Amino acid sequence: MATEQAKQVKPLPFAANFAAGAIAGVSEILTFYPLGALDSFLQVFAKSNVPTPHYRCCQDAEEGAGRLYRGLVPPLLLEAPKRAVKFAANDFWGKTYLDLTGESKMTQKLSVLTGCSAGATESFVVVPFELVKIKLQDKTSTFKGPMDVVKQVIAKEGLLGLYAGMESTFWRHVYWNGGYFGCIFQIKALLPKPETQQAQLMNNFISGAIGGFAGTVLNTPFDVVKSRIQGTTRVPGVVPKYNWTYPALVTIMREEGPAALYKGFVPKVLRLAPGGGVLLLVVEFTLGVFRKGV
């Protein structure tokens, strides 16, 4: 991540940033995935059509805890490139905007712009994986596994079918990354200067957790729309009820009320707030270990 401290640390090759992002991403997904599954379950079921399923509680005696890990493989396989793209893109856009503006160090406005740009870049990587995850997490799903989802979607809708929800995913990542990296910059500036490695790690966790909370507040309505779009079965000749992001936001608000745009918010924020802290902590710690070895 581009910061004013960039000149004080050893530059690392792409492979090191990739490995750090991969380790952080896998750590975060294994720890918090059940809450992400619960979030998607709640978002897919429209209040006006289908009764909200049992997943209001984290314990589901009827289906077992394993249900909360259904659809884990696609996001788990995605975490290495996804997190690598997130942090590498943030670093790239940070340097780019510093050069374009002539600034010598990162500012609050540039940190938000950099995060939004990183999110836009990241969105192009994640869409097919997110589609597979949503299809597998649907309670009515009859898919046998990730590859079965891919085969059936391509057979029915062609290759572009794997990118259903691209536009909503774009906005989802733009808002989350802008809030995340923007808050990290501001919170780090407000926290006491760390004197020890433990204090530095704590600062990273706190700023990352607050950034994760802010990003979640900003992007949840777009995540609700994304889940609705990707969870809808396409019928030839029929315009989907949820098709484009902003019209879908209006439709959901009109039919279900503003609260519906934050359906699944609690499990989502319980995952992404501390998850954002874990992510930044692990990335910075891993990069620190790499720097000692070069």
Buried (B, 14 or more C-beta within 10 A) or exposed (E): BBBBEBEEEEEBEEEBBBBBBBBBBBBBBEEBBBBBBBBBBBBBBBBEEEEEBBBEEEEBEEEEEEBBBBBBBBBBBBBBBBBBBBBBBBBBBBBEBBEEEEEEEBBEEBBBBBBBBBBBBBBEBBBBBBBBBBBBBBBEBEBEEBEBBBEBBEEEBEEEBBBBBBBBBBBBBBBBBBBBBBBBBBBBEEBEEBEEEEEBBBBBBBBBBBBBBBBBBBBBBBBBBBBBBBBBEEEEEEEBBBBEBEEBBEBBBEEBEEEBBBBBBBBBBBBBBBBBBBBBBBBBBBBBEBEEEE
